[in-house]
Amino acid sequence: MQRAESADSPPPRGPLVGLRVLDLSTMIAAPFGAALLGDFGAEVIKVELPGSGDTLRGLSPFWEGQSLYWATLARNKKSVTLDVRTPRGRELLLRLVATTDVVMEAFRPGTLERWELGYEALKAANPDVVLVRCSGYGQDGPYRDRAGYGTPATAISGLTGITGFADRPPISWPIALADYLAGLFGALAALAALRDRDHRKAGGQAVDVSLYESVFRLLEAPISEYGKLGHVRERTGFRTGISAPVGTYSTRDGRWMVLSVSNERIWQRCATAMGLPELTADPRFTTNADRVVHADALDEHVAGWFAARDATVVQDILDEAGVPVCPVNSMADVFADPHFVARGNIVEVEDSAMGPLPMPSVVPTFSETPGAIRHAGPALGEHNDDVYRGLLGLDEATLAELRTEGII
């Protein structure tokens, strides 16, 4: 396992060095987008409420009372405490905005406006600032005021309804999928808006990112399938419904493996490698459309072939034939997988409270200006002096007064 840079490492590096991001958000979606920008060199200043901080700090899993989730998702960020709901807090925030390229927020629509910190107020402080707004259902529409969390957003998008088996309830995804997707779209949107700002010299703009739309954007085939053909995609278990054979199969030694055959060339190679070339001449399996219709009958042959062989043998045979197949890895398998090791997909980052902490490495990789993990998630308010004294030039007397008033 590789070791990442420590907290006392050299200055940030990567293609986004020089970019400043103000992260006003909590939990996962917008914070993940800000973390992605931080991975590639942006300076990310995380604004948290004094005393409590981001609610993500209280999310499991824990190591001796410390949130592993926080330490990973808040990597590369500076933490400052600030109560933006107070007049002096708003004043300080707007001073920070004046030095900032991107502001990311994830409050319910209308919250920043109630605090007199809506986009117009931010733009008055800095005409070039880009505001990325993440919410459950967007800044308008009849659902805008609903509580926005990833699991319900994934359900309303249509994805949960096609996940699982037809004879069982729909399955909710076991990770915060909608949040992470919204974070990705948020980071993309920030960079696109900055490109537009710098290209047209027309100032910043506000970007509306929602959790449900981030998932909905991925459902291209089910959307056009219903819109054009009137077909409602249902739960099909291991199958995609667009090609066959595709699915999860058990091997002789009890390993689950996933096979994906998506075109005719791969099907020809697959059937030959399995020693079943006669299946390619069977009218039920001649074309992909035929195989999808007769997937149950085809699966009897494929599942039987997997069940008669150990996983390593299956992998070797189908790798040699150029057929996409892989084991279903547990996280223990991932940590031991030589490809993950060779690619440096897991790095150890030194955390001030927990010591070496494994976390995902920076992706994607850049040949000339790679990103880096400089430190794990910071302690609450760890960078107050760095930001308020170093960036805004506040003196000790003012800082002491702000602390006494509970503003920072």
KOLTITI-750336 format. One record per residue (C-alpha): chain; x, y, z; residue number from 1. Coordinates in nm, 2 decimals. Example, Ala and Ser with C-alpha at 12.3 -4.5 7.8 and 13.67 -1.06 7.14 Angstrom:
<marzas>
marza cadena=A x=1.23 y=-0.45 z=0.78 num=1
marza cadena=A x=1.37 y=-0.11 z=0.71 num=2
</marzas>
This chain:
<marzas>
marza cadena=A x=0.00 y=0.00 z=0.00 num=1
marza cadena=A x=0.14 y=0.34 z=-0.10 num=2
marza cadena=A x=0.18 y=0.62 z=0.15 num=3
marza cadena=A x=0.04 y=0.96 z=0.06 num=4
marza cadena=A x=0.19 y=1.30 z=0.15 num=5
marza cadena=A x=0.16 y=1.41 z=0.51 num=6
marza cadena=A x=0.02 y=1.73 z=0.66 num=7
marza cadena=A x=0.36 y=1.89 z=0.65 num=8
marza cadena=A x=0.41 y=1.81 z=0.28 num=9
marza cadena=A x=0.50 y=2.06 z=0.01 num=10
marza cadena=A x=0.23 y=2.30 z=-0.13 num=11
marza cadena=A x=-0.06 y=2.16 z=-0.33 num=12
marza cadena=A x=0.01 y=2.03 z=-0.68 num=13
marza cadena=A x=-0.21 y=1.95 z=-0.97 num=14
marza cadena=A x=-0.39 y=2.12 z=-1.26 num=15
marza cadena=A x=-0.61 y=2.33 z=-1.02 num=16
marza cadena=A x=-0.34 y=2.49 z=-0.81 num=17
marza cadena=A x=-0.44 y=2.86 z=-0.76 num=18
marza cadena=A x=-0.81 y=2.78 z=-0.75 num=19
marza cadena=A x=-0.99 y=2.86 z=-0.42 num=20
marza cadena=A x=-1.31 y=2.68 z=-0.32 num=21
marza cadena=A x=-1.53 y=2.77 z=-0.03 num=22
marza cadena=A x=-1.72 y=2.46 z=0.09 num=23
marza cadena=A x=-2.03 y=2.57 z=0.28 num=24
marza cadena=A x=-2.20 y=2.23 z=0.25 num=25
marza cadena=A x=-2.24 y=1.93 z=0.48 num=26
marza cadena=A x=-2.26 y=1.55 z=0.45 num=27
marza cadena=A x=-2.17 y=1.40 z=0.12 num=28
marza cadena=A x=-2.28 y=1.54 z=-0.22 num=29
marza cadena=A x=-2.13 y=1.89 z=-0.25 num=30
marza cadena=A x=-1.84 y=1.80 z=0.00 num=31
marza cadena=A x=-1.74 y=1.52 z=-0.24 num=32
marza cadena=A x=-1.74 y=1.76 z=-0.53 num=33
marza cadena=A x=-1.52 y=2.00 z=-0.33 num=34
marza cadena=A x=-1.29 y=1.72 z=-0.23 num=35
marza cadena=A x=-1.24 y=1.62 z=-0.60 num=36
marza cadena=A x=-1.13 y=1.97 z=-0.67 num=37
marza cadena=A x=-0.90 y=1.96 z=-0.37 num=38
marza cadena=A x=-0.75 y=1.63 z=-0.50 num=39
marza cadena=A x=-0.62 y=1.82 z=-0.80 num=40
marza cadena=A x=-0.47 y=2.11 z=-0.62 num=41
marza cadena=A x=-0.75 y=2.35 z=-0.54 num=42
marza cadena=A x=-0.74 y=2.52 z=-0.20 num=43
marza cadena=A x=-1.06 y=2.41 z=-0.03 num=44
marza cadena=A x=-1.18 y=2.60 z=0.28 num=45
marza cadena=A x=-1.45 y=2.41 z=0.46 num=46
marza cadena=A x=-1.68 y=2.64 z=0.66 num=47
marza cadena=A x=-1.84 y=2.46 z=0.97 num=48
marza cadena=A x=-2.06 y=2.57 z=1.25 num=49
marza cadena=A x=-1.87 y=2.64 z=1.57 num=50
marza cadena=A x=-1.89 y=2.37 z=1.83 num=51
marza cadena=A x=-2.07 y=2.10 z=1.62 num=52
marza cadena=A x=-1.91 y=2.11 z=1.27 num=53
marza cadena=A x=-2.02 y=1.91 z=0.97 num=54
marza cadena=A x=-2.28 y=1.64 z=1.05 num=55
marza cadena=A x=-2.05 y=1.40 z=0.86 num=56
marza cadena=A x=-1.82 y=1.41 z=1.16 num=57
marza cadena=A x=-2.08 y=1.20 z=1.35 num=58
marza cadena=A x=-2.13 y=0.94 z=1.08 num=59
marza cadena=A x=-2.00 y=0.58 z=1.12 num=60
marza cadena=A x=-1.77 y=0.39 z=1.09 num=61
marza cadena=A x=-1.57 y=0.51 z=1.38 num=62
marza cadena=A x=-1.22 y=0.44 z=1.51 num=63
marza cadena=A x=-1.20 y=0.53 z=1.88 num=64
marza cadena=A x=-1.47 y=0.79 z=1.84 num=65
marza cadena=A x=-1.32 y=0.94 z=1.53 num=66
marza cadena=A x=-1.53 y=0.92 z=1.20 num=67
marza cadena=A x=-1.34 y=0.74 z=0.93 num=68
marza cadena=A x=-1.59 y=0.88 z=0.68 num=69
marza cadena=A x=-1.50 y=1.24 z=0.77 num=70
marza cadena=A x=-1.13 y=1.17 z=0.77 num=71
marza cadena=A x=-1.15 y=1.04 z=0.41 num=72
marza cadena=A x=-1.42 y=1.27 z=0.25 num=73
marza cadena=A x=-1.27 y=1.59 z=0.40 num=74
marza cadena=A x=-0.92 y=1.52 z=0.29 num=75
marza cadena=A x=-0.72 y=1.81 z=0.15 num=76
marza cadena=A x=-0.96 y=2.07 z=0.31 num=77
marza cadena=A x=-0.89 y=2.35 z=0.55 num=78
marza cadena=A x=-1.15 y=2.37 z=0.83 num=79
marza cadena=A x=-1.27 y=2.71 z=0.97 num=80
marza cadena=A x=-1.56 y=2.76 z=1.20 num=81
marza cadena=A x=-1.81 y=3.04 z=1.13 num=82
marza cadena=A x=-2.17 y=3.10 z=1.21 num=83
marza cadena=A x=-2.29 y=3.25 z=0.89 num=84
marza cadena=A x=-2.64 y=3.31 z=1.03 num=85
marza cadena=A x=-2.51 y=3.61 z=1.23 num=86
marza cadena=A x=-2.44 y=3.96 z=1.09 num=87
marza cadena=A x=-2.07 y=3.94 z=1.17 num=88
marza cadena=A x=-2.06 y=3.59 z=1.04 num=89
marza cadena=A x=-2.22 y=3.70 z=0.71 num=90
marza cadena=A x=-1.97 y=3.98 z=0.69 num=91
marza cadena=A x=-1.67 y=3.75 z=0.73 num=92
marza cadena=A x=-1.82 y=3.50 z=0.48 num=93
marza cadena=A x=-1.86 y=3.77 z=0.22 num=94
marza cadena=A x=-1.50 y=3.88 z=0.27 num=95
marza cadena=A x=-1.40 y=3.52 z=0.21 num=96
marza cadena=A x=-1.62 y=3.50 z=-0.10 num=97
marza cadena=A x=-1.44 y=3.81 z=-0.24 num=98
marza cadena=A x=-1.12 y=3.60 z=-0.25 num=99
marza cadena=A x=-1.29 y=3.28 z=-0.39 num=100
marza cadena=A x=-1.35 y=3.13 z=-0.73 num=101
marza cadena=A x=-1.61 y=2.87 z=-0.64 num=102
marza cadena=A x=-1.87 y=2.84 z=-0.35 num=103
marza cadena=A x=-2.04 y=2.51 z=-0.30 num=104
marza cadena=A x=-2.35 y=2.48 z=-0.08 num=105
marza cadena=A x=-2.61 y=2.21 z=-0.01 num=106
marza cadena=A x=-2.88 y=2.37 z=0.20 num=107
marza cadena=A x=-3.25 y=2.34 z=0.13 num=108
marza cadena=A x=-3.34 y=2.58 z=-0.15 num=109
marza cadena=A x=-3.41 y=2.93 z=-0.01 num=110
marza cadena=A x=-3.19 y=2.88 z=0.30 num=111
marza cadena=A x=-2.90 y=3.10 z=0.18 num=112
marza cadena=A x=-3.15 y=3.37 z=0.08 num=113
marza cadena=A x=-3.30 y=3.37 z=0.43 num=114
marza cadena=A x=-2.95 y=3.43 z=0.56 num=115
marza cadena=A x=-2.91 y=3.72 z=0.31 num=116
marza cadena=A x=-2.64 y=3.51 z=0.14 num=117
marza cadena=A x=-2.81 y=3.42 z=-0.19 num=118
marza cadena=A x=-2.64 y=3.44 z=-0.52 num=119
marza cadena=A x=-2.70 y=3.81 z=-0.57 num=120
marza cadena=A x=-2.53 y=3.88 z=-0.23 num=121
marza cadena=A x=-2.24 y=3.66 z=-0.32 num=122
marza cadena=A x=-2.21 y=3.82 z=-0.67 num=123
marza cadena=A x=-2.21 y=4.17 z=-0.51 num=124
marza cadena=A x=-1.91 y=4.06 z=-0.31 num=125
marza cadena=A x=-1.74 y=3.90 z=-0.61 num=126
marza cadena=A x=-1.89 y=3.93 z=-0.96 num=127
marza cadena=A x=-1.66 y=3.64 z=-1.08 num=128
marza cadena=A x=-1.77 y=3.38 z=-0.82 num=129
marza cadena=A x=-1.93 y=3.06 z=-0.93 num=130
marza cadena=A x=-2.20 y=2.92 z=-0.69 num=131
marza cadena=A x=-2.27 y=2.55 z=-0.71 num=132
marza cadena=A x=-2.59 y=2.46 z=-0.54 num=133
marza cadena=A x=-2.66 y=2.10 z=-0.45 num=134
marza cadena=A x=-3.01 y=1.99 z=-0.33 num=135
marza cadena=A x=-3.23 y=1.69 z=-0.34 num=136
marza cadena=A x=-3.48 y=1.81 z=-0.60 num=137
marza cadena=A x=-3.33 y=2.13 z=-0.74 num=138
marza cadena=A x=-3.39 y=2.50 z=-0.68 num=139
marza cadena=A x=-3.74 y=2.50 z=-0.83 num=140
marza cadena=A x=-4.03 y=2.27 z=-0.90 num=141
marza cadena=A x=-4.30 y=2.13 z=-0.67 num=142
marza cadena=A x=-4.05 y=1.91 z=-0.47 num=143
marza cadena=A x=-3.79 y=2.18 z=-0.41 num=144
marza cadena=A x=-3.87 y=2.21 z=-0.04 num=145
marza cadena=A x=-3.86 y=1.83 z=0.03 num=146
marza cadena=A x=-3.58 y=1.70 z=0.25 num=147
marza cadena=A x=-3.31 y=1.60 z=0.00 num=148
marza cadena=A x=-3.13 y=1.27 z=0.08 num=149
marza cadena=A x=-2.97 y=1.03 z=-0.16 num=150
marza cadena=A x=-3.17 y=0.72 z=-0.10 num=151
marza cadena=A x=-3.51 y=0.88 z=-0.17 num=152
marza cadena=A x=-3.36 y=1.07 z=-0.46 num=153
marza cadena=A x=-3.24 y=0.74 z=-0.61 num=154
marza cadena=A x=-3.58 y=0.59 z=-0.57 num=155
marza cadena=A x=-3.77 y=0.88 z=-0.74 num=156
marza cadena=A x=-3.52 y=0.89 z=-1.02 num=157
marza cadena=A x=-3.63 y=0.54 z=-1.14 num=158
marza cadena=A x=-3.31 y=0.35 z=-1.06 num=159
marza cadena=A x=-3.42 y=0.18 z=-0.74 num=160
marza cadena=A x=-3.73 y=0.05 z=-0.93 num=161
marza cadena=A x=-3.52 y=-0.15 z=-1.17 num=162
marza cadena=A x=-3.27 y=-0.28 z=-0.91 num=163
marza cadena=A x=-3.32 y=-0.63 z=-0.76 num=164
marza cadena=A x=-3.54 y=-0.92 z=-0.86 num=165
marza cadena=A x=-3.89 y=-0.92 z=-0.99 num=166
marza cadena=A x=-4.03 y=-1.13 z=-0.71 num=167
marza cadena=A x=-3.87 y=-0.92 z=-0.43 num=168
marza cadena=A x=-3.89 y=-0.56 z=-0.32 num=169
marza cadena=A x=-3.67 y=-0.30 z=-0.50 num=170
marza cadena=A x=-3.32 y=-0.27 z=-0.35 num=171
marza cadena=A x=-3.18 y=0.06 z=-0.23 num=172
marza cadena=A x=-2.81 y=0.10 z=-0.32 num=173
marza cadena=A x=-2.58 y=0.03 z=-0.02 num=174
marza cadena=A x=-2.37 y=0.35 z=-0.09 num=175
marza cadena=A x=-2.47 y=0.71 z=-0.12 num=176
marza cadena=A x=-2.48 y=0.68 z=-0.50 num=177
marza cadena=A x=-2.69 y=0.99 z=-0.57 num=178
marza cadena=A x=-2.47 y=1.20 z=-0.34 num=179
marza cadena=A x=-2.15 y=1.09 z=-0.51 num=180
marza cadena=A x=-2.29 y=1.14 z=-0.86 num=181
marza cadena=A x=-2.42 y=1.49 z=-0.76 num=182
marza cadena=A x=-2.07 y=1.57 z=-0.63 num=183
marza cadena=A x=-1.92 y=1.46 z=-0.96 num=184
marza cadena=A x=-2.16 y=1.67 z=-1.16 num=185
marza cadena=A x=-2.10 y=1.96 z=-0.92 num=186
marza cadena=A x=-1.72 y=1.94 z=-0.97 num=187
marza cadena=A x=-1.78 y=1.92 z=-1.35 num=188
marza cadena=A x=-2.02 y=2.21 z=-1.34 num=189
marza cadena=A x=-1.78 y=2.43 z=-1.13 num=190
marza cadena=A x=-1.50 y=2.37 z=-1.39 num=191
marza cadena=A x=-1.73 y=2.43 z=-1.68 num=192
marza cadena=A x=-1.86 y=2.76 z=-1.53 num=193
marza cadena=A x=-1.50 y=2.87 z=-1.46 num=194
marza cadena=A x=-1.41 y=2.80 z=-1.82 num=195
marza cadena=A x=-1.70 y=3.00 z=-1.93 num=196
marza cadena=A x=-1.62 y=3.29 z=-1.69 num=197
marza cadena=A x=-1.26 y=3.30 z=-1.81 num=198
marza cadena=A x=-1.34 y=3.26 z=-2.18 num=199
marza cadena=A x=-1.62 y=3.51 z=-2.21 num=200
marza cadena=A x=-1.50 y=3.75 z=-1.93 num=201
marza cadena=A x=-1.87 y=3.77 z=-1.83 num=202
marza cadena=A x=-1.84 y=3.69 z=-1.46 num=203
marza cadena=A x=-1.96 y=3.39 z=-1.26 num=204
marza cadena=A x=-2.29 y=3.22 z=-1.25 num=205
marza cadena=A x=-2.51 y=2.99 z=-1.03 num=206
marza cadena=A x=-2.53 y=2.62 z=-1.10 num=207
marza cadena=A x=-2.83 y=2.41 z=-0.99 num=208
marza cadena=A x=-2.73 y=2.04 z=-0.92 num=209
marza cadena=A x=-2.99 y=1.80 z=-0.78 num=210
marza cadena=A x=-2.94 y=1.45 z=-0.64 num=211
marza cadena=A x=-3.23 y=1.29 z=-0.83 num=212
marza cadena=A x=-3.13 y=1.44 z=-1.17 num=213
marza cadena=A x=-2.77 y=1.32 z=-1.12 num=214
marza cadena=A x=-2.90 y=0.96 z=-1.11 num=215
marza cadena=A x=-3.17 y=1.02 z=-1.37 num=216
marza cadena=A x=-2.91 y=1.13 z=-1.62 num=217
marza cadena=A x=-2.76 y=0.78 z=-1.62 num=218
marza cadena=A x=-3.09 y=0.61 z=-1.72 num=219
marza cadena=A x=-3.06 y=0.68 z=-2.09 num=220
marza cadena=A x=-3.18 y=0.34 z=-2.21 num=221
marza cadena=A x=-3.48 y=0.30 z=-1.98 num=222
marza cadena=A x=-3.59 y=0.66 z=-2.06 num=223
marza cadena=A x=-3.59 y=0.62 z=-2.43 num=224
marza cadena=A x=-3.73 y=0.27 z=-2.41 num=225
marza cadena=A x=-4.04 y=0.40 z=-2.24 num=226
marza cadena=A x=-4.06 y=0.73 z=-2.42 num=227
marza cadena=A x=-4.04 y=0.57 z=-2.76 num=228
marza cadena=A x=-4.16 y=0.22 z=-2.72 num=229
marza cadena=A x=-4.39 y=0.24 z=-2.41 num=230
marza cadena=A x=-4.19 y=-0.04 z=-2.24 num=231
marza cadena=A x=-4.14 y=0.00 z=-1.86 num=232
marza cadena=A x=-3.81 y=-0.15 z=-1.75 num=233
marza cadena=A x=-3.86 y=-0.38 z=-1.46 num=234
marza cadena=A x=-3.63 y=-0.56 z=-1.21 num=235
marza cadena=A x=-3.44 y=-0.83 z=-1.38 num=236
marza cadena=A x=-3.20 y=-0.95 z=-1.11 num=237
marza cadena=A x=-2.85 y=-1.00 z=-1.25 num=238
marza cadena=A x=-2.95 y=-0.92 z=-1.61 num=239
marza cadena=A x=-2.93 y=-0.59 z=-1.79 num=240
marza cadena=A x=-3.21 y=-0.66 z=-2.03 num=241
marza cadena=A x=-3.00 y=-0.53 z=-2.32 num=242
marza cadena=A x=-2.77 y=-0.82 z=-2.39 num=243
marza cadena=A x=-2.71 y=-1.18 z=-2.30 num=244
marza cadena=A x=-2.55 y=-1.38 z=-2.15 num=245
marza cadena=A x=-2.49 y=-1.13 z=-1.87 num=246
marza cadena=A x=-2.51 y=-1.22 z=-1.50 num=247
marza cadena=A x=-2.35 y=-1.34 z=-1.18 num=248
marza cadena=A x=-2.25 y=-1.71 z=-1.17 num=249
marza cadena=A x=-2.12 y=-1.93 z=-0.90 num=250
marza cadena=A x=-1.80 y=-2.14 z=-0.95 num=251
marza cadena=A x=-1.71 y=-2.48 z=-0.82 num=252
marza cadena=A x=-1.51 y=-2.34 z=-0.54 num=253
marza cadena=A x=-1.79 y=-2.11 z=-0.43 num=254
marza cadena=A x=-1.68 y=-1.78 z=-0.58 num=255
marza cadena=A x=-1.93 y=-1.55 z=-0.75 num=256
marza cadena=A x=-1.82 y=-1.41 z=-1.09 num=257
marza cadena=A x=-1.97 y=-1.16 z=-1.33 num=258
marza cadena=A x=-1.98 y=-1.22 z=-1.70 num=259
marza cadena=A x=-2.08 y=-0.96 z=-1.96 num=260
marza cadena=A x=-2.13 y=-1.05 z=-2.33 num=261
marza cadena=A x=-2.24 y=-0.74 z=-2.51 num=262
marza cadena=A x=-2.19 y=-0.81 z=-2.88 num=263
marza cadena=A x=-2.17 y=-1.09 z=-3.14 num=264
marza cadena=A x=-1.79 y=-1.12 z=-3.16 num=265
marza cadena=A x=-1.77 y=-1.16 z=-2.78 num=266
marza cadena=A x=-2.05 y=-1.42 z=-2.79 num=267
marza cadena=A x=-1.87 y=-1.62 z=-3.05 num=268
marza cadena=A x=-1.55 y=-1.62 z=-2.85 num=269
marza cadena=A x=-1.74 y=-1.69 z=-2.53 num=270
marza cadena=A x=-1.92 y=-2.00 z=-2.66 num=271
marza cadena=A x=-1.60 y=-2.13 z=-2.82 num=272
marza cadena=A x=-1.40 y=-2.08 z=-2.50 num=273
marza cadena=A x=-1.67 y=-2.26 z=-2.30 num=274
marza cadena=A x=-1.66 y=-2.56 z=-2.54 num=275
marza cadena=A x=-2.01 y=-2.49 z=-2.65 num=276
marza cadena=A x=-1.98 y=-2.36 z=-3.01 num=277
marza cadena=A x=-2.30 y=-2.54 z=-3.11 num=278
marza cadena=A x=-2.49 y=-2.27 z=-2.91 num=279
marza cadena=A x=-2.40 y=-2.01 z=-3.17 num=280
marza cadena=A x=-2.60 y=-2.21 z=-3.43 num=281
marza cadena=A x=-2.90 y=-2.25 z=-3.21 num=282
marza cadena=A x=-3.17 y=-2.02 z=-3.34 num=283
marza cadena=A x=-3.26 y=-1.92 z=-2.98 num=284
marza cadena=A x=-2.91 y=-1.78 z=-2.94 num=285
marza cadena=A x=-2.81 y=-1.66 z=-3.29 num=286
marza cadena=A x=-2.84 y=-1.29 z=-3.23 num=287
marza cadena=A x=-2.83 y=-1.07 z=-2.92 num=288
marza cadena=A x=-3.20 y=-1.00 z=-2.95 num=289
marza cadena=A x=-3.27 y=-1.38 z=-2.96 num=290
marza cadena=A x=-3.04 y=-1.44 z=-2.66 num=291
marza cadena=A x=-3.22 y=-1.17 z=-2.45 num=292
marza cadena=A x=-3.56 y=-1.34 z=-2.52 num=293
marza cadena=A x=-3.42 y=-1.68 z=-2.43 num=294
marza cadena=A x=-3.19 y=-1.57 z=-2.15 num=295
marza cadena=A x=-3.32 y=-1.84 z=-1.91 num=296
marza cadena=A x=-3.24 y=-2.12 z=-2.14 num=297
marza cadena=A x=-2.90 y=-1.98 z=-2.22 num=298
marza cadena=A x=-2.82 y=-1.93 z=-1.85 num=299
marza cadena=A x=-2.86 y=-2.30 z=-1.79 num=300
marza cadena=A x=-2.57 y=-2.37 z=-2.02 num=301
marza cadena=A x=-2.35 y=-2.08 z=-1.89 num=302
marza cadena=A x=-2.42 y=-2.14 z=-1.52 num=303
marza cadena=A x=-2.35 y=-2.51 z=-1.56 num=304
marza cadena=A x=-2.01 y=-2.43 z=-1.72 num=305
marza cadena=A x=-1.91 y=-2.20 z=-1.44 num=306
marza cadena=A x=-2.03 y=-2.44 z=-1.17 num=307
marza cadena=A x=-1.80 y=-2.71 z=-1.31 num=308
marza cadena=A x=-1.48 y=-2.51 z=-1.27 num=309
marza cadena=A x=-1.29 y=-2.31 z=-1.01 num=310
marza cadena=A x=-1.28 y=-1.94 z=-1.03 num=311
marza cadena=A x=-0.91 y=-1.91 z=-1.13 num=312
marza cadena=A x=-0.97 y=-2.16 z=-1.42 num=313
marza cadena=A x=-1.28 y=-1.96 z=-1.54 num=314
marza cadena=A x=-1.08 y=-1.64 z=-1.53 num=315
marza cadena=A x=-0.79 y=-1.79 z=-1.72 num=316
marza cadena=A x=-1.00 y=-1.94 z=-1.99 num=317
marza cadena=A x=-1.22 y=-1.64 z=-2.05 num=318
marza cadena=A x=-0.92 y=-1.39 z=-2.02 num=319
marza cadena=A x=-0.74 y=-1.59 z=-2.30 num=320
marza cadena=A x=-1.05 y=-1.56 z=-2.52 num=321
marza cadena=A x=-1.10 y=-1.19 z=-2.45 num=322
marza cadena=A x=-1.43 y=-1.23 z=-2.28 num=323
marza cadena=A x=-1.51 y=-0.98 z=-2.00 num=324
marza cadena=A x=-1.53 y=-1.16 z=-1.66 num=325
marza cadena=A x=-1.42 y=-1.09 z=-1.31 num=326
marza cadena=A x=-1.47 y=-1.21 z=-0.95 num=327
marza cadena=A x=-1.72 y=-1.04 z=-0.72 num=328
marza cadena=A x=-1.46 y=-0.89 z=-0.47 num=329
marza cadena=A x=-1.51 y=-0.83 z=-0.11 num=330
marza cadena=A x=-1.31 y=-0.53 z=0.03 num=331
marza cadena=A x=-1.07 y=-0.79 z=0.18 num=332
marza cadena=A x=-1.02 y=-0.92 z=-0.18 num=333
marza cadena=A x=-0.97 y=-0.57 z=-0.31 num=334
marza cadena=A x=-0.69 y=-0.50 z=-0.06 num=335
marza cadena=A x=-0.51 y=-0.82 z=-0.17 num=336
marza cadena=A x=-0.58 y=-0.78 z=-0.54 num=337
marza cadena=A x=-0.25 y=-0.73 z=-0.73 num=338
marza cadena=A x=-0.40 y=-0.50 z=-0.99 num=339
marza cadena=A x=-0.53 y=-0.26 z=-0.72 num=340
marza cadena=A x=-0.18 y=-0.28 z=-0.56 num=341
marza cadena=A x=0.00 y=-0.21 z=-0.89 num=342
marza cadena=A x=-0.22 y=0.08 z=-0.97 num=343
marza cadena=A x=-0.19 y=0.23 z=-0.62 num=344
marza cadena=A x=-0.56 y=0.25 z=-0.58 num=345
marza cadena=A x=-0.54 y=0.25 z=-0.20 num=346
marza cadena=A x=-0.31 y=0.49 z=-0.02 num=347
marza cadena=A x=-0.23 y=0.54 z=0.35 num=348
marza cadena=A x=-0.27 y=0.90 z=0.47 num=349
marza cadena=A x=-0.14 y=1.00 z=0.81 num=350
marza cadena=A x=-0.43 y=1.12 z=1.03 num=351
marza cadena=A x=-0.34 y=1.33 z=1.33 num=352
marza cadena=A x=-0.57 y=1.13 z=1.56 num=353
marza cadena=A x=-0.58 y=0.79 z=1.40 num=354
marza cadena=A x=-0.24 y=0.74 z=1.24 num=355
marza cadena=A x=-0.21 y=0.58 z=0.90 num=356
marza cadena=A x=-0.55 y=0.56 z=0.74 num=357
marza cadena=A x=-0.63 y=0.37 z=0.41 num=358
marza cadena=A x=-0.84 y=0.56 z=0.16 num=359
marza cadena=A x=-0.90 y=0.57 z=-0.22 num=360
marza cadena=A x=-0.62 y=0.73 z=-0.42 num=361
marza cadena=A x=-0.67 y=1.03 z=-0.65 num=362
marza cadena=A x=-0.83 y=0.94 z=-0.98 num=363
marza cadena=A x=-0.80 y=0.99 z=-1.27 num=364
marza cadena=A x=-0.42 y=1.01 z=-1.31 num=365
marza cadena=A x=-0.25 y=1.29 z=-1.50 num=366
marza cadena=A x=0.08 y=1.25 z=-1.68 num=367
marza cadena=A x=0.21 y=1.60 z=-1.62 num=368
marza cadena=A x=0.02 y=1.76 z=-1.33 num=369
marza cadena=A x=-0.10 y=1.47 z=-1.10 num=370
marza cadena=A x=-0.32 y=1.54 z=-0.80 num=371
marza cadena=A x=-0.23 y=1.43 z=-0.44 num=372
marza cadena=A x=-0.37 y=1.37 z=-0.10 num=373
marza cadena=A x=-0.19 y=1.61 z=0.13 num=374
marza cadena=A x=-0.37 y=1.53 z=0.45 num=375
marza cadena=A x=-0.68 y=1.36 z=0.60 num=376
marza cadena=A x=-0.99 y=1.55 z=0.72 num=377
marza cadena=A x=-0.89 y=1.83 z=0.95 num=378
marza cadena=A x=-0.99 y=1.89 z=1.31 num=379
marza cadena=A x=-1.28 y=2.13 z=1.36 num=380
marza cadena=A x=-1.15 y=2.49 z=1.31 num=381
marza cadena=A x=-0.80 y=2.37 z=1.26 num=382
marza cadena=A x=-0.73 y=2.64 z=1.01 num=383
marza cadena=A x=-0.90 y=2.94 z=1.17 num=384
marza cadena=A x=-0.57 y=3.12 z=1.22 num=385
marza cadena=A x=-0.44 y=3.03 z=0.88 num=386
marza cadena=A x=-0.75 y=3.17 z=0.70 num=387
marza cadena=A x=-0.87 y=3.45 z=0.93 num=388
marza cadena=A x=-0.53 y=3.58 z=1.02 num=389
marza cadena=A x=-0.33 y=3.48 z=0.71 num=390
marza cadena=A x=-0.60 y=3.54 z=0.44 num=391
marza cadena=A x=-0.82 y=3.81 z=0.58 num=392
marza cadena=A x=-0.56 y=3.98 z=0.80 num=393
marza cadena=A x=-0.76 y=3.98 z=1.12 num=394
marza cadena=A x=-0.57 y=4.06 z=1.44 num=395
marza cadena=A x=-0.56 y=3.86 z=1.76 num=396
marza cadena=A x=-0.80 y=4.09 z=1.94 num=397
marza cadena=A x=-1.06 y=4.06 z=1.67 num=398
marza cadena=A x=-1.02 y=3.68 z=1.66 num=399
marza cadena=A x=-1.06 y=3.66 z=2.04 num=400
marza cadena=A x=-1.37 y=3.87 z=2.02 num=401
marza cadena=A x=-1.52 y=3.65 z=1.75 num=402
marza cadena=A x=-1.45 y=3.34 z=1.96 num=403
marza cadena=A x=-1.61 y=3.50 z=2.26 num=404
marza cadena=A x=-1.93 y=3.58 z=2.07 num=405
marza cadena=A x=-1.94 y=3.23 z=1.92 num=406
marza cadena=A x=-1.91 y=3.35 z=1.57 num=407
marza cadena=A x=-1.60 y=3.14 z=1.50 num=408
</marzas>
